[in-house]
Amino acid sequence: MRIKPLEENQISWSLKPLTWMMKRQMGEVLTPFKAWAYRPGITFTMAIFQQSIESSKVTPQTLKRMVCLRAAQMIGCVF
């Protein structure tokens, strides 16, 4: 069973800043975000968690990028 992603006009106003940043960085709002948008509280918390991982100095930035790229390759991500 798949969750139908929300359309951009259905996304809660509290997530609009996150959608704006995602469009700016990636050119579009990604489908997983549209599925997470059903639960704005969880989506916002997850965004904070991801940002804390990105800004962490424990692991080198190049290693983080390589891991993300490899994970994308393993799941067949088109970008």
PyRosetta script that sets phi, psi and omega in degrees:
from pyrosetta import init, pose_from_sequence

init()
pose = pose_from_sequence("MRIKPLEENQISWSLKPLTWMMKRQMGEVLTPFKAWAYRPGITFTMAIFQQSIESSKVTPQTLKRMVCLRAAQMIGCVF")
pose.set_psi(1, 132.2)
pose.set_omega(1, 179.5)
pose.set_phi(2, -110.0)
pose.set_psi(2, 148.5)
pose.set_omega(2, 175.4)
pose.set_phi(3, -88.8)
pose.set_psi(3, 129.3)
pose.set_omega(3, 178.7)
pose.set_phi(4, -76.0)
pose.set_psi(4, 123.0)
pose.set_omega(4, -179.4)
pose.set_phi(5, -65.8)
pose.set_psi(5, 148.2)
pose.set_omega(5, 176.6)
pose.set_phi(6, -73.9)
pose.set_psi(6, 151.3)
pose.set_omega(6, 172.0)
pose.set_phi(7, -78.4)
pose.set_psi(7, 159.6)
pose.set_omega(7, -177.0)
pose.set_phi(8, -59.7)
pose.set_psi(8, -34.1)
pose.set_omega(8, -179.8)
pose.set_phi(9, -76.0)
pose.set_psi(9, -9.5)
pose.set_omega(9, 178.5)
pose.set_phi(10, -95.0)
pose.set_psi(10, -11.8)
pose.set_omega(10, -176.5)
pose.set_phi(11, -72.0)
pose.set_psi(11, 139.0)
pose.set_omega(11, -177.6)
pose.set_phi(12, -56.9)
pose.set_psi(12, 147.1)
pose.set_omega(12, 179.9)
pose.set_phi(13, -61.2)
pose.set_psi(13, -28.1)
pose.set_omega(13, -179.0)
pose.set_phi(14, -69.2)
pose.set_psi(14, -19.9)
pose.set_omega(14, 179.5)
pose.set_phi(15, -98.6)
pose.set_psi(15, -0.9)
pose.set_omega(15, -178.4)
pose.set_phi(16, -58.3)
pose.set_psi(16, -41.4)
pose.set_omega(16, 176.8)
pose.set_phi(17, -60.1)
pose.set_psi(17, -36.8)
pose.set_omega(17, 178.8)
pose.set_phi(18, -68.9)
pose.set_psi(18, -38.3)
pose.set_omega(18, 178.1)
pose.set_phi(19, -67.0)
pose.set_psi(19, -37.8)
pose.set_omega(19, 178.0)
pose.set_phi(20, -62.4)
pose.set_psi(20, -44.5)
pose.set_omega(20, 179.8)
pose.set_phi(21, -65.6)
pose.set_psi(21, -39.1)
pose.set_omega(21, 180.0)
pose.set_phi(22, -65.8)
pose.set_psi(22, -41.7)
pose.set_omega(22, 177.2)
pose.set_phi(23, -62.4)
pose.set_psi(23, -39.3)
pose.set_omega(23, -179.6)
pose.set_phi(24, -66.5)
pose.set_psi(24, -40.7)
pose.set_omega(24, -177.1)
pose.set_phi(25, -81.2)
pose.set_psi(25, -38.8)
pose.set_omega(25, -171.2)
pose.set_phi(26, -117.0)
pose.set_psi(26, -7.2)
pose.set_omega(26, 178.0)
pose.set_phi(27, 90.7)
pose.set_psi(27, -14.8)
pose.set_omega(27, 178.7)
pose.set_phi(28, -160.0)
pose.set_psi(28, 165.0)
pose.set_omega(28, 175.3)
pose.set_phi(29, -85.3)
pose.set_psi(29, 121.7)
pose.set_omega(29, -175.5)
pose.set_phi(30, -72.5)
pose.set_psi(30, 149.1)
pose.set_omega(30, -176.3)
pose.set_phi(31, -59.4)
pose.set_psi(31, -42.4)
pose.set_omega(31, 178.6)
pose.set_phi(32, -58.4)
pose.set_psi(32, -38.0)
pose.set_omega(32, 178.0)
pose.set_phi(33, -62.9)
pose.set_psi(33, -39.3)
pose.set_omega(33, 179.4)
pose.set_phi(34, -65.2)
pose.set_psi(34, -31.2)
pose.set_omega(34, 176.9)
pose.set_phi(35, -76.0)
pose.set_psi(35, -39.0)
pose.set_omega(35, 178.5)
pose.set_phi(36, -67.5)
pose.set_psi(36, -23.2)
pose.set_omega(36, -175.0)
pose.set_phi(37, -64.1)
pose.set_psi(37, -12.0)
pose.set_omega(37, 174.3)
pose.set_phi(38, -61.6)
pose.set_psi(38, -29.1)
pose.set_omega(38, -179.4)
pose.set_phi(39, -122.0)
pose.set_psi(39, 85.3)
pose.set_omega(39, -175.3)
pose.set_phi(40, -57.1)
pose.set_psi(40, -37.6)
pose.set_omega(40, 179.9)
pose.set_phi(41, -62.5)
pose.set_psi(41, -45.4)
pose.set_omega(41, 178.9)
pose.set_phi(42, -67.8)
pose.set_psi(42, -39.5)
pose.set_omega(42, 179.4)
pose.set_phi(43, -62.3)
pose.set_psi(43, -45.3)
pose.set_omega(43, -179.7)
pose.set_phi(44, -64.2)
pose.set_psi(44, -42.7)
pose.set_omega(44, 178.5)
pose.set_phi(45, -63.4)
pose.set_psi(45, -40.3)
pose.set_omega(45, 178.5)
pose.set_phi(46, -65.2)
pose.set_psi(46, -38.3)
pose.set_omega(46, 177.9)
pose.set_phi(47, -63.2)
pose.set_psi(47, -41.1)
pose.set_omega(47, 177.2)
pose.set_phi(48, -63.9)
pose.set_psi(48, -42.6)
pose.set_omega(48, 178.8)
pose.set_phi(49, -60.9)
pose.set_psi(49, -46.2)
pose.set_omega(49, 179.7)
pose.set_phi(50, -63.5)
pose.set_psi(50, -39.5)
pose.set_omega(50, 179.0)
pose.set_phi(51, -66.1)
pose.set_psi(51, -37.0)
pose.set_omega(51, 178.6)
pose.set_phi(52, -67.1)
pose.set_psi(52, -35.3)
pose.set_omega(52, 175.9)
pose.set_phi(53, -66.7)
pose.set_psi(53, -44.6)
pose.set_omega(53, -179.9)
pose.set_phi(54, -61.7)
pose.set_psi(54, -37.9)
pose.set_omega(54, -176.1)
pose.set_phi(55, -88.5)
pose.set_psi(55, -4.0)
pose.set_omega(55, 179.7)
pose.set_phi(56, -64.8)
pose.set_psi(56, 140.5)
pose.set_omega(56, 180.0)
pose.set_phi(57, -98.7)
pose.set_psi(57, 0.5)
pose.set_omega(57, -176.8)
pose.set_phi(58, -68.6)
pose.set_psi(58, -42.3)
pose.set_omega(58, -179.1)
pose.set_phi(59, -108.3)
pose.set_psi(59, 135.8)
pose.set_omega(59, 179.5)
pose.set_phi(60, -59.9)
pose.set_psi(60, 144.1)
pose.set_omega(60, -178.0)
pose.set_phi(61, -59.1)
pose.set_psi(61, -38.9)
pose.set_omega(61, -179.1)
pose.set_phi(62, -63.9)
pose.set_psi(62, -38.4)
pose.set_omega(62, 178.1)
pose.set_phi(63, -65.8)
pose.set_psi(63, -40.6)
pose.set_omega(63, 177.6)
pose.set_phi(64, -60.6)
pose.set_psi(64, -43.6)
pose.set_omega(64, 180.0)
pose.set_phi(65, -65.3)
pose.set_psi(65, -40.0)
pose.set_omega(65, 178.9)
pose.set_phi(66, -64.3)
pose.set_psi(66, -40.0)
pose.set_omega(66, 178.8)
pose.set_phi(67, -65.2)
pose.set_psi(67, -43.1)
pose.set_omega(67, 178.0)
pose.set_phi(68, -62.4)
pose.set_psi(68, -42.7)
pose.set_omega(68, 179.5)
pose.set_phi(69, -63.8)
pose.set_psi(69, -43.9)
pose.set_omega(69, -179.9)
pose.set_phi(70, -65.5)
pose.set_psi(70, -40.8)
pose.set_omega(70, 177.5)
pose.set_phi(71, -62.6)
pose.set_psi(71, -40.4)
pose.set_omega(71, 178.0)
pose.set_phi(72, -63.6)
pose.set_psi(72, -40.1)
pose.set_omega(72, 178.0)
pose.set_phi(73, -63.5)
pose.set_psi(73, -41.2)
pose.set_omega(73, -176.6)
pose.set_phi(74, -66.1)
pose.set_psi(74, -31.6)
pose.set_omega(74, -179.0)
pose.set_phi(75, -96.4)
pose.set_psi(75, -0.4)
pose.set_omega(75, 176.2)
pose.set_phi(76, 81.3)
pose.set_psi(76, 29.6)
pose.set_omega(76, 179.4)
pose.set_phi(77, -66.7)
pose.set_psi(77, 138.6)
pose.set_omega(77, -175.4)
pose.set_phi(78, -79.1)
pose.set_psi(78, -14.1)
pose.set_omega(78, 177.9)
pose.set_phi(79, -117.8)
pose.dump_pdb("model.pdb")
